[in-house]
Amino acid sequence: MGIWRQLAEYLYIKKRDPNEPRTQWMKYMHGMNRISLIMFLIAVLIIIFKLVLLPLFR
């Protein structure tokens, strides 16, 4: 499975493969990966906001 497909599945952009085995531990792992990916994207947006938009208003 490609990394872009996995990211799309984490962000609910693409449906997951119905034939893929789903164990309880895989659900936990994917949930934690989803949370960390969303937190990373929010942090990147905050950094971009600070670097690009804040100097414009000074």
PyMOL Python script that loads the backbone (N, CA, C, O; Angstrom):
from pymol import cmd

cmd.read_pdbstr("""\
ATOM      1  N   MET A   1       0.854  -1.181   0.000  1.00  0.00           N
ATOM      2  CA  MET A   1       0.000   0.000   0.000  1.00  0.00           C
ATOM      3  C   MET A   1       0.895   1.237   0.000  1.00  0.00           C
ATOM      4  O   MET A   1       1.870   1.305   0.748  1.00  0.00           O
ATOM      5  N   GLY A   2       0.562   2.201  -0.831  1.00  0.00           N
ATOM      6  CA  GLY A   2       1.356   3.405  -0.932  1.00  0.00           C
ATOM      7  C   GLY A   2       1.102   4.362   0.217  1.00  0.00           C
ATOM      8  O   GLY A   2       0.060   4.318   0.872  1.00  0.00           O
ATOM      9  N   ILE A   3       2.069   5.218   0.444  1.00  0.00           N
ATOM     10  CA  ILE A   3       1.968   6.148   1.569  1.00  0.00           C
ATOM     11  C   ILE A   3       0.846   7.165   1.353  1.00  0.00           C
ATOM     12  O   ILE A   3       0.186   7.566   2.312  1.00  0.00           O
ATOM     13  N   TRP A   4       0.622   7.588   0.102  1.00  0.00           N
ATOM     14  CA  TRP A   4      -0.434   8.571  -0.159  1.00  0.00           C
ATOM     15  C   TRP A   4      -1.808   7.965   0.064  1.00  0.00           C
ATOM     16  O   TRP A   4      -2.718   8.632   0.557  1.00  0.00           O
ATOM     17  N   ARG A   5      -1.956   6.698  -0.302  1.00  0.00           N
ATOM     18  CA  ARG A   5      -3.236   6.019  -0.069  1.00  0.00           C
ATOM     19  C   ARG A   5      -3.491   5.873   1.426  1.00  0.00           C
ATOM     20  O   ARG A   5      -4.614   6.066   1.890  1.00  0.00           O
ATOM     21  N   GLN A   6      -2.449   5.532   2.178  1.00  0.00           N
ATOM     22  CA  GLN A   6      -2.585   5.377   3.625  1.00  0.00           C
ATOM     23  C   GLN A   6      -2.973   6.703   4.270  1.00  0.00           C
ATOM     24  O   GLN A   6      -3.842   6.736   5.141  1.00  0.00           O
ATOM     25  N   LEU A   7      -2.333   7.801   3.849  1.00  0.00           N
ATOM     26  CA  LEU A   7      -2.686   9.114   4.382  1.00  0.00           C
ATOM     27  C   LEU A   7      -4.125   9.479   4.029  1.00  0.00           C
ATOM     28  O   LEU A   7      -4.843  10.042   4.855  1.00  0.00           O
ATOM     29  N   ALA A   8      -4.545   9.165   2.818  1.00  0.00           N
ATOM     30  CA  ALA A   8      -5.913   9.454   2.410  1.00  0.00           C
ATOM     31  C   ALA A   8      -6.910   8.657   3.249  1.00  0.00           C
ATOM     32  O   ALA A   8      -7.977   9.166   3.592  1.00  0.00           O
ATOM     33  N   GLU A   9      -6.573   7.427   3.578  1.00  0.00           N
ATOM     34  CA  GLU A   9      -7.451   6.622   4.426  1.00  0.00           C
ATOM     35  C   GLU A   9      -7.492   7.175   5.846  1.00  0.00           C
ATOM     36  O   GLU A   9      -8.551   7.174   6.473  1.00  0.00           O
ATOM     37  N   TYR A  10      -6.356   7.651   6.368  1.00  0.00           N
ATOM     38  CA  TYR A  10      -6.326   8.226   7.714  1.00  0.00           C
ATOM     39  C   TYR A  10      -7.197   9.468   7.799  1.00  0.00           C
ATOM     40  O   TYR A  10      -7.853   9.697   8.815  1.00  0.00           O
ATOM     41  N   LEU A  11      -7.210  10.269   6.745  1.00  0.00           N
ATOM     42  CA  LEU A  11      -7.976  11.515   6.752  1.00  0.00           C
ATOM     43  C   LEU A  11      -9.389  11.343   6.199  1.00  0.00           C
ATOM     44  O   LEU A  11     -10.073  12.332   5.936  1.00  0.00           O
ATOM     45  N   TYR A  12      -9.829  10.101   6.020  1.00  0.00           N
ATOM     46  CA  TYR A  12     -11.167   9.770   5.526  1.00  0.00           C
ATOM     47  C   TYR A  12     -11.427  10.333   4.133  1.00  0.00           C
ATOM     48  O   TYR A  12     -12.576  10.613   3.791  1.00  0.00           O
ATOM     49  N   ILE A  13     -10.380  10.504   3.319  1.00  0.00           N
ATOM     50  CA  ILE A  13     -10.550  10.967   1.950  1.00  0.00           C
ATOM     51  C   ILE A  13     -10.849   9.782   1.035  1.00  0.00           C
ATOM     52  O   ILE A  13     -11.601   9.905   0.069  1.00  0.00           O
ATOM     53  N   LYS A  14     -10.258   8.649   1.349  1.00  0.00           N
ATOM     54  CA  LYS A  14     -10.424   7.443   0.527  1.00  0.00           C
ATOM     55  C   LYS A  14     -10.912   6.310   1.422  1.00  0.00           C
ATOM     56  O   LYS A  14     -10.493   6.193   2.574  1.00  0.00           O
ATOM     57  N   LYS A  15     -11.800   5.478   0.885  1.00  0.00           N
ATOM     58  CA  LYS A  15     -12.303   4.340   1.646  1.00  0.00           C
ATOM     59  C   LYS A  15     -11.209   3.285   1.783  1.00  0.00           C
ATOM     60  O   LYS A  15     -10.386   3.100   0.886  1.00  0.00           O
ATOM     61  N   ARG A  16     -11.218   2.596   2.929  1.00  0.00           N
ATOM     62  CA  ARG A  16     -10.231   1.544   3.144  1.00  0.00           C
ATOM     63  C   ARG A  16     -10.639   0.282   2.411  1.00  0.00           C
ATOM     64  O   ARG A  16     -11.794   0.117   2.020  1.00  0.00           O
ATOM     65  N   ASP A  17      -9.674  -0.603   2.232  1.00  0.00           N
ATOM     66  CA  ASP A  17      -9.906  -1.869   1.541  1.00  0.00           C
ATOM     67  C   ASP A  17     -10.783  -2.767   2.424  1.00  0.00           C
ATOM     68  O   ASP A  17     -10.394  -3.058   3.555  1.00  0.00           O
ATOM     69  N   PRO A  18     -11.942  -3.211   1.951  1.00  0.00           N
ATOM     70  CA  PRO A  18     -12.823  -4.040   2.796  1.00  0.00           C
ATOM     71  C   PRO A  18     -12.245  -5.434   3.063  1.00  0.00           C
ATOM     72  O   PRO A  18     -12.655  -6.084   4.024  1.00  0.00           O
ATOM     73  N   ASN A  19     -11.311  -5.905   2.244  1.00  0.00           N
ATOM     74  CA  ASN A  19     -10.714  -7.230   2.442  1.00  0.00           C
ATOM     75  C   ASN A  19      -9.548  -7.210   3.419  1.00  0.00           C
ATOM     76  O   ASN A  19      -9.029  -8.266   3.782  1.00  0.00           O
ATOM     77  N   GLU A  20      -9.128  -6.028   3.850  1.00  0.00           N
ATOM     78  CA  GLU A  20      -8.001  -5.911   4.781  1.00  0.00           C
ATOM     79  C   GLU A  20      -8.435  -6.376   6.168  1.00  0.00           C
ATOM     80  O   GLU A  20      -9.495  -5.974   6.649  1.00  0.00           O
ATOM     81  N   PRO A  21      -7.633  -7.215   6.813  1.00  0.00           N
ATOM     82  CA  PRO A  21      -8.010  -7.667   8.158  1.00  0.00           C
ATOM     83  C   PRO A  21      -7.966  -6.508   9.156  1.00  0.00           C
ATOM     84  O   PRO A  21      -7.042  -5.694   9.135  1.00  0.00           O
ATOM     85  N   ARG A  22      -8.977  -6.441  10.032  1.00  0.00           N
ATOM     86  CA  ARG A  22      -9.048  -5.377  11.026  1.00  0.00           C
ATOM     87  C   ARG A  22      -9.045  -6.008  12.420  1.00  0.00           C
ATOM     88  O   ARG A  22     -10.025  -6.630  12.828  1.00  0.00           O
ATOM     89  N   THR A  23      -7.952  -5.844  13.135  1.00  0.00           N
ATOM     90  CA  THR A  23      -7.901  -6.303  14.516  1.00  0.00           C
ATOM     91  C   THR A  23      -8.079  -5.085  15.416  1.00  0.00           C
ATOM     92  O   THR A  23      -7.995  -3.943  14.967  1.00  0.00           O
ATOM     93  N   GLN A  24      -8.323  -5.350  16.680  1.00  0.00           N
ATOM     94  CA  GLN A  24      -8.513  -4.259  17.633  1.00  0.00           C
ATOM     95  C   GLN A  24      -7.247  -3.408  17.736  1.00  0.00           C
ATOM     96  O   GLN A  24      -7.330  -2.185  17.844  1.00  0.00           O
ATOM     97  N   TRP A  25      -6.077  -4.049  17.702  1.00  0.00           N
ATOM     98  CA  TRP A  25      -4.818  -3.307  17.839  1.00  0.00           C
ATOM     99  C   TRP A  25      -4.533  -2.460  16.604  1.00  0.00           C
ATOM    100  O   TRP A  25      -3.942  -1.386  16.712  1.00  0.00           O
ATOM    101  N   MET A  26      -4.949  -2.933  15.436  1.00  0.00           N
ATOM    102  CA  MET A  26      -4.790  -2.128  14.221  1.00  0.00           C
ATOM    103  C   MET A  26      -5.684  -0.897  14.280  1.00  0.00           C
ATOM    104  O   MET A  26      -5.286   0.177  13.830  1.00  0.00           O
ATOM    105  N   LYS A  27      -6.879  -1.037  14.825  1.00  0.00           N
ATOM    106  CA  LYS A  27      -7.768   0.118  14.988  1.00  0.00           C
ATOM    107  C   LYS A  27      -7.125   1.156  15.898  1.00  0.00           C
ATOM    108  O   LYS A  27      -7.164   2.351  15.608  1.00  0.00           O
ATOM    109  N   TYR A  28      -6.530   0.697  17.003  1.00  0.00           N
ATOM    110  CA  TYR A  28      -5.866   1.622  17.924  1.00  0.00           C
ATOM    111  C   TYR A  28      -4.691   2.316  17.234  1.00  0.00           C
ATOM    112  O   TYR A  28      -4.518   3.528  17.360  1.00  0.00           O
ATOM    113  N   MET A  29      -3.894   1.547  16.513  1.00  0.00           N
ATOM    114  CA  MET A  29      -2.720   2.111  15.851  1.00  0.00           C
ATOM    115  C   MET A  29      -3.135   3.147  14.806  1.00  0.00           C
ATOM    116  O   MET A  29      -2.548   4.226  14.736  1.00  0.00           O
ATOM    117  N   HIS A  30      -4.134   2.826  14.004  1.00  0.00           N
ATOM    118  CA  HIS A  30      -4.571   3.763  12.975  1.00  0.00           C
ATOM    119  C   HIS A  30      -5.209   5.001  13.601  1.00  0.00           C
ATOM    120  O   HIS A  30      -5.062   6.106  13.078  1.00  0.00           O
ATOM    121  N   GLY A  31      -5.906   4.825  14.704  1.00  0.00           N
ATOM    122  CA  GLY A  31      -6.482   5.981  15.405  1.00  0.00           C
ATOM    123  C   GLY A  31      -5.409   6.919  15.932  1.00  0.00           C
ATOM    124  O   GLY A  31      -5.528   8.137  15.806  1.00  0.00           O
ATOM    125  N   MET A  32      -4.359   6.354  16.524  1.00  0.00           N
ATOM    126  CA  MET A  32      -3.263   7.187  17.033  1.00  0.00           C
ATOM    127  C   MET A  32      -2.520   7.862  15.880  1.00  0.00           C
ATOM    128  O   MET A  32      -2.134   9.026  15.992  1.00  0.00           O
ATOM    129  N   ASN A  33      -2.319   7.149  14.786  1.00  0.00           N
ATOM    130  CA  ASN A  33      -1.673   7.761  13.621  1.00  0.00           C
ATOM    131  C   ASN A  33      -2.521   8.900  13.072  1.00  0.00           C
ATOM    132  O   ASN A  33      -1.989   9.931  12.661  1.00  0.00           O
ATOM    133  N   ARG A  34      -3.824   8.719  13.063  1.00  0.00           N
ATOM    134  CA  ARG A  34      -4.731   9.758  12.567  1.00  0.00           C
ATOM    135  C   ARG A  34      -4.630  11.006  13.444  1.00  0.00           C
ATOM    136  O   ARG A  34      -4.552  12.120  12.927  1.00  0.00           O
ATOM    137  N   ILE A  35      -4.632  10.828  14.763  1.00  0.00           N
ATOM    138  CA  ILE A  35      -4.526  11.961  15.687  1.00  0.00           C
ATOM    139  C   ILE A  35      -3.208  12.683  15.502  1.00  0.00           C
ATOM    140  O   ILE A  35      -3.182  13.913  15.450  1.00  0.00           O
ATOM    141  N   SER A  36      -2.107  11.945  15.403  1.00  0.00           N
ATOM    142  CA  SER A  36      -0.804  12.589  15.258  1.00  0.00           C
ATOM    143  C   SER A  36      -0.676  13.302  13.916  1.00  0.00           C
ATOM    144  O   SER A  36      -0.045  14.356  13.838  1.00  0.00           O
ATOM    145  N   LEU A  37      -1.259  12.751  12.868  1.00  0.00           N
ATOM    146  CA  LEU A  37      -1.213  13.397  11.554  1.00  0.00           C
ATOM    147  C   LEU A  37      -2.016  14.701  11.564  1.00  0.00           C
ATOM    148  O   LEU A  37      -1.566  15.705  11.011  1.00  0.00           O
ATOM    149  N   ILE A  38      -3.180  14.695  12.176  1.00  0.00           N
ATOM    150  CA  ILE A  38      -3.993  15.908  12.255  1.00  0.00           C
ATOM    151  C   ILE A  38      -3.283  16.974  13.095  1.00  0.00           C
ATOM    152  O   ILE A  38      -3.300  18.152  12.739  1.00  0.00           O
ATOM    153  N   MET A  39      -2.662  16.571  14.205  1.00  0.00           N
ATOM    154  CA  MET A  39      -1.915  17.522  15.032  1.00  0.00           C
ATOM    155  C   MET A  39      -0.740  18.110  14.260  1.00  0.00           C
ATOM    156  O   MET A  39      -0.453  19.300  14.388  1.00  0.00           O
ATOM    157  N   PHE A  40      -0.065  17.303  13.469  1.00  0.00           N
ATOM    158  CA  PHE A  40       1.053  17.787  12.659  1.00  0.00           C
ATOM    159  C   PHE A  40       0.576  18.812  11.629  1.00  0.00           C
ATOM    160  O   PHE A  40       1.210  19.851  11.447  1.00  0.00           O
ATOM    161  N   LEU A  41      -0.536  18.523  10.957  1.00  0.00           N
ATOM    162  CA  LEU A  41      -1.058  19.458   9.960  1.00  0.00           C
ATOM    163  C   LEU A  41      -1.487  20.779  10.597  1.00  0.00           C
ATOM    164  O   LEU A  41      -1.277  21.842  10.014  1.00  0.00           O
ATOM    165  N   ILE A  42      -2.077  20.722  11.774  1.00  0.00           N
ATOM    166  CA  ILE A  42      -2.442  21.949  12.483  1.00  0.00           C
ATOM    167  C   ILE A  42      -1.199  22.741  12.853  1.00  0.00           C
ATOM    168  O   ILE A  42      -1.187  23.965  12.718  1.00  0.00           O
ATOM    169  N   ALA A  43      -0.142  22.062  13.322  1.00  0.00           N
ATOM    170  CA  ALA A  43       1.099  22.740  13.675  1.00  0.00           C
ATOM    171  C   ALA A  43       1.743  23.391  12.455  1.00  0.00           C
ATOM    172  O   ALA A  43       2.270  24.499  12.559  1.00  0.00           O
ATOM    173  N   VAL A  44       1.712  22.732  11.315  1.00  0.00           N
ATOM    174  CA  VAL A  44       2.266  23.314  10.087  1.00  0.00           C
ATOM    175  C   VAL A  44       1.477  24.559   9.691  1.00  0.00           C
ATOM    176  O   VAL A  44       2.067  25.557   9.278  1.00  0.00           O
ATOM    177  N   LEU A  45       0.161  24.513   9.811  1.00  0.00           N
ATOM    178  CA  LEU A  45      -0.656  25.684   9.495  1.00  0.00           C
ATOM    179  C   LEU A  45      -0.352  26.846  10.433  1.00  0.00           C
ATOM    180  O   LEU A  45      -0.306  27.994   9.991  1.00  0.00           O
ATOM    181  N   ILE A  46      -0.145  26.575  11.702  1.00  0.00           N
ATOM    182  CA  ILE A  46       0.191  27.631  12.658  1.00  0.00           C
ATOM    183  C   ILE A  46       1.542  28.241  12.324  1.00  0.00           C
ATOM    184  O   ILE A  46       1.694  29.461  12.375  1.00  0.00           O
ATOM    185  N   ILE A  47       2.525  27.416  11.982  1.00  0.00           N
ATOM    186  CA  ILE A  47       3.854  27.929  11.627  1.00  0.00           C
ATOM    187  C   ILE A  47       3.770  28.788  10.369  1.00  0.00           C
ATOM    188  O   ILE A  47       4.379  29.856  10.306  1.00  0.00           O
ATOM    189  N   ILE A  48       3.023  28.332   9.371  1.00  0.00           N
ATOM    190  CA  ILE A  48       2.864  29.126   8.150  1.00  0.00           C
ATOM    191  C   ILE A  48       2.181  30.450   8.467  1.00  0.00           C
ATOM    192  O   ILE A  48       2.572  31.492   7.940  1.00  0.00           O
ATOM    193  N   PHE A  49       1.175  30.419   9.316  1.00  0.00           N
ATOM    194  CA  PHE A  49       0.479  31.634   9.715  1.00  0.00           C
ATOM    195  C   PHE A  49       1.440  32.612  10.386  1.00  0.00           C
ATOM    196  O   PHE A  49       1.434  33.803  10.078  1.00  0.00           O
ATOM    197  N   LYS A  50       2.265  32.107  11.304  1.00  0.00           N
ATOM    198  CA  LYS A  50       3.210  32.974  12.010  1.00  0.00           C
ATOM    199  C   LYS A  50       4.276  33.543  11.084  1.00  0.00           C
ATOM    200  O   LYS A  50       4.651  34.708  11.215  1.00  0.00           O
ATOM    201  N   LEU A  51       4.759  32.747  10.166  1.00  0.00           N
ATOM    202  CA  LEU A  51       5.838  33.199   9.293  1.00  0.00           C
ATOM    203  C   LEU A  51       5.364  34.099   8.159  1.00  0.00           C
ATOM    204  O   LEU A  51       6.097  34.990   7.729  1.00  0.00           O
ATOM    205  N   VAL A  52       4.163  33.878   7.678  1.00  0.00           N
ATOM    206  CA  VAL A  52       3.705  34.597   6.492  1.00  0.00           C
ATOM    207  C   VAL A  52       2.770  35.750   6.840  1.00  0.00           C
ATOM    208  O   VAL A  52       2.981  36.871   6.379  1.00  0.00           O
ATOM    209  N   LEU A  53       1.763  35.500   7.629  1.00  0.00           N
ATOM    210  CA  LEU A  53       0.734  36.503   7.837  1.00  0.00           C
ATOM    211  C   LEU A  53       1.054  37.510   8.953  1.00  0.00           C
ATOM    212  O   LEU A  53       0.701  38.683   8.832  1.00  0.00           O
ATOM    213  N   LEU A  54       1.691  37.090   9.997  1.00  0.00           N
ATOM    214  CA  LEU A  54       1.957  38.012  11.099  1.00  0.00           C
ATOM    215  C   LEU A  54       2.906  39.152  10.722  1.00  0.00           C
ATOM    216  O   LEU A  54       2.666  40.279  11.154  1.00  0.00           O
ATOM    217  N   PRO A  55       3.979  38.925   9.935  1.00  0.00           N
ATOM    218  CA  PRO A  55       4.813  40.072   9.547  1.00  0.00           C
ATOM    219  C   PRO A  55       4.074  41.090   8.687  1.00  0.00           C
ATOM    220  O   PRO A  55       4.475  42.252   8.638  1.00  0.00           O
ATOM    221  N   LEU A  56       3.025  40.688   8.022  1.00  0.00           N
ATOM    222  CA  LEU A  56       2.266  41.631   7.193  1.00  0.00           C
ATOM    223  C   LEU A  56       1.492  42.640   8.025  1.00  0.00           C
ATOM    224  O   LEU A  56       1.231  43.751   7.565  1.00  0.00           O
ATOM    225  N   PHE A  57       1.121  42.266   9.244  1.00  0.00           N
ATOM    226  CA  PHE A  57       0.307  43.132  10.098  1.00  0.00           C
ATOM    227  C   PHE A  57       1.134  43.966  11.070  1.00  0.00           C
ATOM    228  O   PHE A  57       0.558  44.694  11.879  1.00  0.00           O
ATOM    229  N   ARG A  58       2.435  43.888  11.023  1.00  0.00           N
ATOM    230  CA  ARG A  58       3.276  44.675  11.939  1.00  0.00           C
ATOM    231  C   ARG A  58       3.609  46.004  11.379  1.00  0.00           C
ATOM    232  O   ARG A  58       4.307  46.787  12.023  1.00  0.00           O
TER     233      ARG A  58
END
""", "prot")
cmd.dss("prot")
cmd.show_as("cartoon", "prot")
cmd.util.cbc("prot")
cmd.orient("prot")
